[in-house]
Amino acid sequence: MADSNAQQGPASGASQHHIDRAIRHVSILVVDDEPGMRNYLTRTLEPRCKKVMAAASAEEASQLLDAHHFDLVLLDNVMPGQSGLDWLEEQRRVGLFAEAILMTAYADLETAIHAMRVGASDFVLKPFRSNQILNAVNRCMVQKYLRRENFLLKYELQADSLAARGRLIGTSPGIESVRKTLERVAPMPTPVMFTGASGTGKEIAARTLHAMSDRANAPFVPINCASVSPARLSKDLFGDASQDGLLVHASGGTLFLDEVAELPLPMQAELLRVIEDGRLRPEGSEREMPLNLRFVFATNADLGAAMSAGTFRQDLYHRINVVNIHMPRLRDRVGDIPELAELFMGKFSRQLGVEPLALTEQVLLSLARYDWTGNVRELKNLIERSLILGEFPPEFAGLPDGEDNEPVESLHAVERRHILTVLEACGGNRAEAARRLGVSRKTIDRKCSMWNV
């Protein structure tokens, strides 16, 4: 812990702005038995912070903690009845979720060691000036945010979820429909469920939703419920006595639960309670803490069948399936393949340090004809593998010159395949196909007549 009593002049305008920006969303509890000190700290902090409350004793501070959530406690050590450090140690046992800064006139080694042991983040020596306490508050909160960022980055690297970063690509009717729905629900706190086959881009769509929302500057935290053991998943999600879980670290942002059908039943009950109450009671704590989170989910499983089988709770299903966004398969959006292929070709050629392969008309036609059971993920893997080998597989590259008895089709074939695919998905209903494609019914009739369909 740092000693904040070094003589400092008034903070410069730039540094003061930096401090105000760092602490403007912070709620603070001031605990001091001296009325003058309580009033001084309240006047100093109130204009700059989200909320400031004050307690004249340890007992009063405990009552305020039972009723309110605070990000930081400014704590006097020498108080009648119970010292600040003894009170802090007691509160850590029953549930104190705030950072703590000790205020003391006696900076001996024993006090410093005791403060570190019970979890104080810093201490300031009395008497102090306003800029000293503001600097201590700023330093404490910046350290807290850095710890959170480091924790989340480490988690993402371990989970390899950085691979799912990107943007929602395409202008096909299916993707445009997804994009419009995202724009509509982004400003709302409503839970969103992404469904669709594996590889259709559910996490990328979820990240796009987060980026469109007012939480864009807060964390986006992905959790794959199928990738870790139930015991590890519970610790990662809810935390334990030794560390906060991802529910806490994601505060203010978006929590994305992928493969939610794999969530064990006991955790489903806990999650439902957290979503409905907006609060979490960490393991071993007597107090609950509020959570400010947007919950987003994804699955490629049939949750209706899972409910019938008793492996997924019906009440949780109805709570999280408020807005359902279905991600289209790649074979239903073949018009987006050229743009996706170009994106992956550019990305992997830079990463691998090799020249990009030509996306010729024949290659694009072959890509459009392919079934893509693995969807966008399969296309991405094909492009990367082809770059490593220096050529496309024969079924995508076409035959050498002179060996192809069939003429090379133009990209009109891609349009034909796409329209016929949509028409088939609509059960032959041309009016519905025209609506999905964003064209007139006459256009569909004319195309079908041209193709003898």
Secondary structure as UniProt FT lines:
FT   HELIX           13..23
FT   TURN            24..25
FT   STRAND          27..31
FT   HELIX           35..45
FT   TURN            46..48
FT   STRAND          51..55
FT   HELIX           58..67
FT   STRAND          72..76
FT   HELIX           84..94
FT   STRAND          99..104
FT   HELIX           109..117
FT   TURN            118..119
FT   STRAND          122..125
FT   HELIX           130..159
FT   HELIX           161..164
FT   HELIX           173..185
FT   TURN            186..187
FT   STRAND          192..195
FT   TURN            198..199
FT   HELIX           202..212
FT   TURN            214..217
FT   STRAND          220..224
FT   TURN            225..226
FT   HELIX           230..238
FT   HELIX           246..249
FT   TURN            250..252
FT   STRAND          254..258
FT   HELIX           260..262
FT   HELIX           265..277
FT   STRAND          279..280
FT   TURN            283..284
FT   STRAND          289..290
FT   STRAND          294..299
FT   HELIX           303..308
FT   TURN            309..310
FT   HELIX           314..320
FT   STRAND          323..326
FT   HELIX           330..332
FT   HELIX           334..336
FT   HELIX           337..352
FT   HELIX           361..369
FT   TURN            373..374
FT   HELIX           375..389
FT   HELIX           394..397
FT   TURN            401..402
FT   HELIX           412..425
FT   TURN            426..428
FT   HELIX           430..437
FT   HELIX           441..450
FT   TURN            451..452
//
